[in-house]
Amino acid sequence: MRLFPRSKHLFVCTLSIALAACSEREDPLRDFGLVPDIVDSTAIRTLVLPASDLDTFFQTTRNSGSRLWVGIESEAAELAEAKALLRFEESVVPPGAEVLADTLHLFCDLRGDYGDPALQTIEVERITSDSWIADESEGWPFDGHEPLNPPVMFGVAACVDTPTTPVSVILPAGLVAGWVAVPDSNFGLALVANGGGGFKRFLAAGSSAPVLGVRYMTGSAAAAAETARVRLPLTEHGTLTRLSPAVENGTGGENFALVGGAFDYRGIVRFDLSAVPVNASVNRLRMTLSLDPGSVFLGEDSTRVAIGVHEIVDVPAESLQARPRIGFVTAAAATAVVNAAADTSVTIAITPLARAVERGILLKVNRDFPALIRFGFVTREGAAALRPRLEVTYSLPAKIRL
């Protein structure tokens, strides 16, 4: 009864000795199918991929975020200009009321002068066209506005280092009165720069959003007229910026792509992951961009700018033209801070994007208003050693053959 277990032990030992003397190809356990043939494919592997197409840049001409900006700014020998559009709810004033006074209340944003305390003269004009409301894609140029009667101008110099700096502008009483009498004529107000004090930035949301204060009277003087004050809330807003001459004829073949600046450039780059097996688990993605020293523009006190990396949802091909419409995820998948005056390159971990980098990724300043800091990164048309590259770290599942 004890011979069988002893024979089994001798058999296993014999095979163990043979295994030690054989190569993996000659492994008798695998050759006889006694154990699975397990190939070690789970090791961490690394590839460095070059940038493919879409290494270009573009700008938007309209922004409806939480800030408004107005001004004229010189950027790298190009003139950037911005105007703000505002619309208020006139129905708060009852029909038939006699409007006695209108006052526009704005709040200059914290450091909303971009470090330039020079006086910027801003004119308030009446918008005469509803195209900016009816067509959300309405961009520069937009000239559907005219001066008030009499003309109204105000100046903004330094925006001090406090959360908000209030600005109040008295408007002609007939402005709101005309809207109340003919509601369909209320297309809003335009804030247009007339001076040389650079860009000025105002809040457009929350408790510090622009409001229009109105004082009006109801009833006749003989019948005990009553005076009331109301605040007309902001209903629509937007900022329009001049189209940069650098992108008027489309982009795509430059040696650098721009991010930031008064023109609010956004750079795009795409990588081809076909060399990474489809069944691989991508453990890490690290993108490296080299800065082009000749493309840097410094227009703020600080030379550091935060940028976001965004997943592209839809792109209409490499020919982006002057005003491309590119869908991208608003929330940044990753962020990085670039010191445009000192950094020669920036490496950003973009692992959350995974294979979405094949559709393309967009880089933009991580705020909803322009930075006066701009940098360019070298594209695939630039020097080979400085082109964008993506380091991919991945692993494969264990391969088992029975």
Order of alpha helices (4+ residues) and beta strands (2+ residues): alpha-alpha-beta-beta-beta-beta-beta-beta-beta-beta-alpha-beta-beta-alpha-beta-beta-beta-beta-beta-beta-beta-beta-beta-beta-beta-beta-beta-beta-beta-beta
